[in-house]
Amino acid sequence: MSFPKINLHIHSNYSDGKQSINQIIDKAIKLELDYIAITDHFTNSWKAWVSTLNNNETISKYLEEISSYQRYLINNDKHLTLLKGIEVDLASSEQFLKEFIQLDKYDLVLLEYLQSYEVVAFLKNLINYWKKSITNLSDFPILGLAHFDPSYFVYGNLDTLMNFLKKYNIYFEFNSSYPSFYSRKNELFFEKLMQYKIPVAIGCDSHRLFNLNDIEEPFEMIKYYNLEKNLEILLKTLKFKKLV
């Protein structure tokens, strides 16, 4: 694989993952991954039980733990870049999302359950609110769609969706845990991604160590849909993202 090895969707035991952040990082180093993101769940919807990140104290502890490992990796010249992430359930209440999410604390935010244009409108208003709350927009995190199912949109006005993703620089995730989402039935969607130059990334939705490196099939599908340049857009953003 000529591209860096990335997995930007990993859960630890702060939510429903089975391993600690330390165990994940040790395994990622052994696997010679280049970029990983810890993206534990943030939700107060029906699935609130999956996460401990529901109060300021635990969220602060989570962010500081990841930051400490970022410093460790940098100070010890480890060949691994770690991103502070979170997976935001868009079915959560607006008040909950606004109260506890400080976007400038994160390097990457995954957006879960974008399944209708009503949710697109909700997300647009939420992102604009978040932007107003950040003094320096250079601190705004990378945004991505977590295991996004194109079939919710592929028979509608895809240009409206693409313009939204383009405006807010939101990437599409090729997720090895959801291979049906990048099947040929959604080929028109991927043609639009290429046309609009929407970034793409790879995530495994890893909850255990055994699939941290399940990146080959998503990468092959990126090549199949001729989206290597879209991946390069994302990689350039990762390269220049300032990490603490």
C-alpha positions as a Markdown table, in Angstrom:
| # | Residue | x | y | z |
|---|---|---|---|---|
| 1 | Met | 0.0 | 0.0 | 0.0 |
| 2 | Ser | 1.6 | 3.2 | -1.2 |
| 3 | Phe | -0.7 | 5.4 | 1.0 |
| 4 | Pro | -0.2 | 5.8 | 4.7 |
| 5 | Lys | -2.1 | 3.2 | 6.8 |
| 6 | Ile | -5.0 | 4.9 | 8.6 |
| 7 | Asn | -7.8 | 3.9 | 10.9 |
| 8 | Leu | -9.8 | 6.9 | 12.0 |
| 9 | His | -12.6 | 5.2 | 13.8 |
| 10 | Ile | -11.6 | 3.3 | 17.0 |
| 11 | His | -13.5 | 2.8 | 20.3 |
| 12 | Ser | -11.9 | 2.4 | 23.7 |
| 13 | Asn | -13.3 | 1.3 | 27.0 |
| 14 | Tyr | -14.5 | 4.9 | 27.5 |
| 15 | Ser | -17.5 | 3.7 | 25.5 |
| 16 | Asp | -18.2 | 0.2 | 24.1 |
| 17 | Gly | -14.7 | -0.7 | 23.1 |
| 18 | Lys | -13.0 | -3.6 | 24.9 |
| 19 | Gln | -9.5 | -2.2 | 25.3 |
| 20 | Ser | -7.9 | 0.7 | 27.0 |
| 21 | Ile | -6.4 | 3.6 | 25.0 |
| 22 | Asn | -2.9 | 2.4 | 26.0 |
| 23 | Gln | -3.6 | -1.1 | 24.6 |
| 24 | Ile | -4.9 | 0.4 | 21.4 |
| 25 | Ile | -1.8 | 2.5 | 20.9 |
| 26 | Asp | 0.6 | -0.3 | 21.7 |
| 27 | Lys | -1.1 | -2.5 | 19.1 |
| 28 | Ala | -1.3 | 0.2 | 16.5 |
| 29 | Ile | 2.5 | 0.7 | 16.8 |
| 30 | Lys | 3.1 | -3.0 | 16.4 |
| 31 | Leu | 0.9 | -3.0 | 13.3 |
| 32 | Glu | 2.9 | 0.0 | 11.9 |
| 33 | Leu | -0.2 | 2.1 | 11.4 |
| 34 | Asp | 0.5 | 5.7 | 10.5 |
| 35 | Tyr | -2.7 | 7.5 | 11.7 |
| 36 | Ile | -5.3 | 6.5 | 14.2 |
| 37 | Ala | -8.1 | 8.3 | 15.9 |
| 38 | Ile | -9.8 | 7.4 | 19.2 |
| 39 | Thr | -13.5 | 8.2 | 18.6 |
| 40 | Asp | -15.6 | 7.1 | 21.5 |
| 41 | His | -19.3 | 7.5 | 21.4 |
| 42 | Phe | -21.1 | 10.7 | 22.6 |
| 43 | Thr | -24.8 | 10.3 | 22.9 |
| 44 | Asn | -27.9 | 10.7 | 25.1 |
| 45 | Ser | -30.2 | 8.9 | 22.6 |
| 46 | Trp | -31.6 | 5.4 | 23.0 |
| 47 | Lys | -28.0 | 4.1 | 23.0 |
| 48 | Ala | -26.7 | 6.3 | 25.8 |
| 49 | Trp | -25.6 | 3.2 | 27.7 |
| 50 | Val | -22.7 | 2.7 | 25.3 |
| 51 | Ser | -20.7 | 5.6 | 26.6 |
| 52 | Thr | -19.3 | 7.1 | 29.8 |
| 53 | Leu | -18.7 | 10.5 | 28.0 |
| 54 | Asn | -21.8 | 12.2 | 29.4 |
| 55 | Asn | -20.3 | 14.7 | 31.8 |
| 56 | Asn | -17.6 | 17.3 | 31.8 |
| 57 | Glu | -15.4 | 15.4 | 34.3 |
| 58 | Thr | -15.2 | 12.2 | 32.3 |
| 59 | Ile | -14.8 | 14.1 | 29.0 |
| 60 | Ser | -11.9 | 16.1 | 30.4 |
| 61 | Lys | -10.2 | 12.9 | 31.6 |
| 62 | Tyr | -10.7 | 11.3 | 28.2 |
| 63 | Leu | -9.2 | 14.2 | 26.4 |
| 64 | Glu | -6.2 | 14.5 | 28.7 |
| 65 | Glu | -5.5 | 10.8 | 28.5 |
| 66 | Ile | -5.3 | 11.0 | 24.7 |
| 67 | Ser | -3.3 | 14.2 | 24.8 |
| 68 | Ser | -0.8 | 12.5 | 27.1 |
| 69 | Tyr | -0.3 | 9.7 | 24.6 |
| 70 | Gln | 0.1 | 12.3 | 21.8 |
| 71 | Arg | 2.9 | 13.9 | 23.7 |
| 72 | Tyr | 4.5 | 10.5 | 24.4 |
| 73 | Leu | 4.4 | 9.5 | 20.7 |
| 74 | Ile | 5.9 | 12.8 | 19.6 |
| 75 | Asn | 8.6 | 12.9 | 22.4 |
| 76 | Asn | 9.7 | 9.3 | 21.7 |
| 77 | Asp | 9.7 | 9.7 | 17.9 |
| 78 | Lys | 7.1 | 7.0 | 17.4 |
| 79 | His | 5.9 | 6.4 | 13.9 |
| 80 | Leu | 2.2 | 6.9 | 14.7 |
| 81 | Thr | 0.0 | 10.0 | 14.7 |
| 82 | Leu | -2.8 | 9.9 | 17.2 |
| 83 | Leu | -5.9 | 12.1 | 16.9 |
| 84 | Lys | -8.3 | 13.1 | 19.7 |
| 85 | Gly | -11.7 | 12.2 | 18.3 |
| 86 | Ile | -15.3 | 11.6 | 19.2 |
| 87 | Glu | -18.3 | 10.0 | 17.5 |
| 88 | Val | -21.3 | 12.3 | 17.9 |
| 89 | Asp | -24.8 | 10.7 | 17.7 |
| 90 | Leu | -26.9 | 13.1 | 15.7 |
| 91 | Ala | -30.0 | 11.6 | 17.3 |
| 92 | Ser | -28.9 | 13.2 | 20.6 |
| 93 | Ser | -30.7 | 16.2 | 21.9 |
| 94 | Glu | -29.6 | 19.6 | 20.7 |
| 95 | Gln | -29.1 | 20.9 | 24.2 |
| 96 | Phe | -26.8 | 17.9 | 25.1 |
| 97 | Leu | -24.7 | 18.4 | 22.0 |
| 98 | Lys | -24.3 | 22.1 | 22.6 |
| 99 | Glu | -23.7 | 21.8 | 26.4 |
| 100 | Phe | -20.9 | 19.2 | 26.4 |
| 101 | Ile | -19.2 | 19.3 | 23.0 |
| 102 | Gln | -16.4 | 21.9 | 22.8 |
| 103 | Leu | -15.1 | 21.4 | 19.2 |
| 104 | Asp | -11.8 | 23.1 | 19.6 |
| 105 | Lys | -10.8 | 20.3 | 22.1 |
| 106 | Tyr | -10.9 | 17.7 | 19.4 |
| 107 | Asp | -8.8 | 16.9 | 16.3 |
| 108 | Leu | -11.6 | 14.9 | 14.6 |
| 109 | Val | -15.3 | 14.6 | 15.0 |
| 110 | Leu | -17.3 | 11.8 | 13.5 |
| 111 | Leu | -21.0 | 12.4 | 12.8 |
| 112 | Glu | -23.2 | 9.4 | 13.2 |
| 113 | Tyr | -26.7 | 8.8 | 11.8 |
| 114 | Leu | -26.9 | 11.4 | 9.0 |
| 115 | Gln | -29.9 | 9.7 | 7.4 |
| 116 | Ser | -32.2 | 12.5 | 6.0 |
| 117 | Tyr | -32.2 | 16.0 | 4.7 |
| 118 | Glu | -33.9 | 17.0 | 8.0 |
| 119 | Val | -30.8 | 15.8 | 9.9 |
| 120 | Val | -28.6 | 17.7 | 7.3 |
| 121 | Ala | -30.5 | 20.9 | 8.2 |
| 122 | Phe | -30.0 | 20.1 | 12.0 |
| 123 | Leu | -26.3 | 19.4 | 11.5 |
| 124 | Lys | -25.8 | 22.6 | 9.4 |
| 125 | Asn | -27.3 | 24.7 | 12.3 |
| 126 | Leu | -25.2 | 22.8 | 14.8 |
| 127 | Ile | -21.9 | 23.3 | 12.9 |
| 128 | Asn | -22.6 | 27.0 | 12.5 |
| 129 | Tyr | -23.3 | 27.2 | 16.3 |
| 130 | Trp | -20.0 | 25.4 | 17.0 |
| 131 | Lys | -18.1 | 27.7 | 14.7 |
| 132 | Lys | -19.4 | 30.8 | 16.5 |
| 133 | Ser | -18.2 | 29.3 | 19.8 |
| 134 | Ile | -14.6 | 28.9 | 18.6 |
| 135 | Thr | -12.3 | 32.0 | 18.6 |
| 136 | Asn | -9.7 | 30.6 | 16.2 |
| 137 | Leu | -11.2 | 28.6 | 13.3 |
| 138 | Ser | -7.9 | 27.0 | 12.8 |
| 139 | Asp | -8.8 | 25.0 | 15.9 |
| 140 | Phe | -11.9 | 23.6 | 14.2 |
| 141 | Pro | -11.6 | 19.8 | 13.9 |
| 142 | Ile | -11.7 | 17.6 | 10.9 |
| 143 | Leu | -15.3 | 16.4 | 10.3 |
| 144 | Gly | -16.3 | 13.0 | 8.9 |
| 145 | Leu | -19.4 | 10.8 | 8.4 |
| 146 | Ala | -19.4 | 7.7 | 10.6 |
| 147 | His | -20.5 | 4.6 | 8.7 |
| 148 | Phe | -22.7 | 6.7 | 6.4 |
| 149 | Asp | -25.2 | 4.8 | 4.3 |
| 150 | Pro | -25.5 | 6.4 | 0.9 |
| 151 | Ser | -28.7 | 4.6 | 0.1 |
| 152 | Tyr | -30.7 | 7.1 | 2.2 |
| 153 | Phe | -29.7 | 9.8 | -0.4 |
| 154 | Val | -28.7 | 8.1 | -3.6 |
| 155 | Tyr | -32.2 | 8.3 | -5.1 |
| 156 | Gly | -32.7 | 11.9 | -4.1 |
| 157 | Asn | -30.9 | 15.1 | -5.0 |
| 158 | Leu | -27.3 | 14.1 | -4.4 |
| 159 | Asp | -26.0 | 17.5 | -5.5 |
| 160 | Thr | -27.7 | 19.1 | -2.5 |
| 161 | Leu | -25.9 | 16.7 | -0.2 |
| 162 | Met | -22.6 | 17.1 | -2.0 |
| 163 | Asn | -22.8 | 20.9 | -1.8 |
| 164 | Phe | -23.3 | 20.5 | 2.0 |
| 165 | Leu | -20.4 | 18.2 | 2.4 |
| 166 | Lys | -18.2 | 20.4 | 0.3 |
| 167 | Lys | -19.1 | 23.6 | 2.1 |
| 168 | Tyr | -18.3 | 22.1 | 5.5 |
| 169 | Asn | -15.4 | 19.9 | 4.4 |
| 170 | Ile | -17.0 | 16.7 | 5.7 |
| 171 | Tyr | -15.4 | 13.5 | 4.6 |
| 172 | Phe | -17.0 | 10.1 | 3.7 |
| 173 | Glu | -15.7 | 7.1 | 5.6 |
| 174 | Phe | -15.0 | 3.8 | 3.9 |
| 175 | Asn | -15.7 | 1.6 | 6.9 |
| 176 | Ser | -14.6 | -2.1 | 6.9 |
| 177 | Ser | -17.4 | -3.0 | 9.4 |
| 178 | Tyr | -20.0 | -1.8 | 6.9 |
| 179 | Pro | -18.9 | -3.0 | 3.5 |
| 180 | Ser | -22.5 | -2.9 | 2.1 |
| 181 | Phe | -22.3 | 0.9 | 2.3 |
| 182 | Tyr | -19.6 | 1.0 | -0.4 |
| 183 | Ser | -21.2 | -1.6 | -2.7 |
| 184 | Arg | -21.8 | -1.0 | -6.4 |
| 185 | Lys | -25.5 | -0.2 | -5.8 |
| 186 | Asn | -24.3 | 3.2 | -4.5 |
| 187 | Glu | -22.0 | 3.8 | -7.5 |
| 188 | Leu | -23.6 | 7.1 | -8.4 |
| 189 | Phe | -22.9 | 8.4 | -4.9 |
| 190 | Phe | -19.2 | 7.7 | -5.4 |
| 191 | Glu | -19.1 | 9.3 | -8.8 |
| 192 | Lys | -20.5 | 12.4 | -7.1 |
| 193 | Leu | -17.8 | 12.3 | -4.4 |
| 194 | Met | -15.2 | 12.3 | -7.2 |
| 195 | Gln | -16.9 | 15.1 | -9.1 |
| 196 | Tyr | -17.2 | 17.3 | -6.0 |
| 197 | Lys | -13.8 | 16.4 | -4.6 |
| 198 | Ile | -15.2 | 15.3 | -1.3 |
| 199 | Pro | -12.4 | 13.9 | 1.0 |
| 200 | Val | -12.6 | 10.2 | 1.9 |
| 201 | Ala | -11.0 | 8.3 | 4.8 |
| 202 | Ile | -10.7 | 4.8 | 6.2 |
| 203 | Gly | -12.1 | 3.7 | 9.5 |
| 204 | Cys | -12.7 | 0.2 | 10.9 |
| 205 | Asp | -15.1 | 1.0 | 13.7 |
| 206 | Ser | -12.8 | -1.0 | 15.9 |
| 207 | His | -14.1 | -2.2 | 19.2 |
| 208 | Arg | -11.4 | -4.9 | 19.7 |
| 209 | Leu | -7.7 | -5.1 | 18.7 |
| 210 | Phe | -8.2 | -7.8 | 16.1 |
| 211 | Asn | -9.6 | -5.4 | 13.5 |
| 212 | Leu | -7.4 | -2.4 | 14.0 |
| 213 | Asn | -5.7 | -3.2 | 10.7 |
| 214 | Asp | -8.8 | -4.1 | 8.6 |
| 215 | Ile | -8.0 | -1.4 | 6.1 |
| 216 | Glu | -7.1 | -3.3 | 2.9 |
| 217 | Glu | -10.6 | -3.8 | 1.6 |
| 218 | Pro | -11.7 | -0.1 | 2.1 |
| 219 | Phe | -8.5 | 1.0 | 0.4 |
| 220 | Glu | -9.2 | -1.3 | -2.5 |
| 221 | Met | -12.7 | 0.1 | -2.9 |
| 222 | Ile | -11.3 | 3.7 | -2.8 |
| 223 | Lys | -9.1 | 2.6 | -5.8 |
| 224 | Tyr | -12.1 | 0.9 | -7.4 |
| 225 | Tyr | -14.1 | 4.1 | -7.4 |
| 226 | Asn | -11.0 | 6.2 | -8.5 |
| 227 | Leu | -11.1 | 8.2 | -5.3 |
| 228 | Glu | -7.3 | 8.2 | -4.5 |
| 229 | Lys | -7.2 | 11.9 | -5.0 |
| 230 | Asn | -10.1 | 12.3 | -2.6 |
| 231 | Leu | -8.0 | 10.3 | 0.0 |
| 232 | Glu | -5.1 | 12.6 | -0.7 |
| 233 | Ile | -7.2 | 15.6 | 0.2 |
| 234 | Leu | -7.9 | 14.0 | 3.6 |
| 235 | Leu | -4.2 | 13.0 | 4.1 |
| 236 | Lys | -3.0 | 16.5 | 3.4 |
| 237 | Thr | -5.4 | 17.8 | 6.1 |
| 238 | Leu | -4.1 | 15.1 | 8.5 |
| 239 | Lys | -0.5 | 16.0 | 7.7 |
| 240 | Phe | -1.0 | 19.7 | 8.5 |
| 241 | Lys | -3.3 | 19.2 | 11.5 |
| 242 | Lys | -1.5 | 20.6 | 14.6 |
| 243 | Leu | -1.6 | 18.0 | 17.3 |
| 244 | Val | -0.8 | 18.7 | 21.0 |
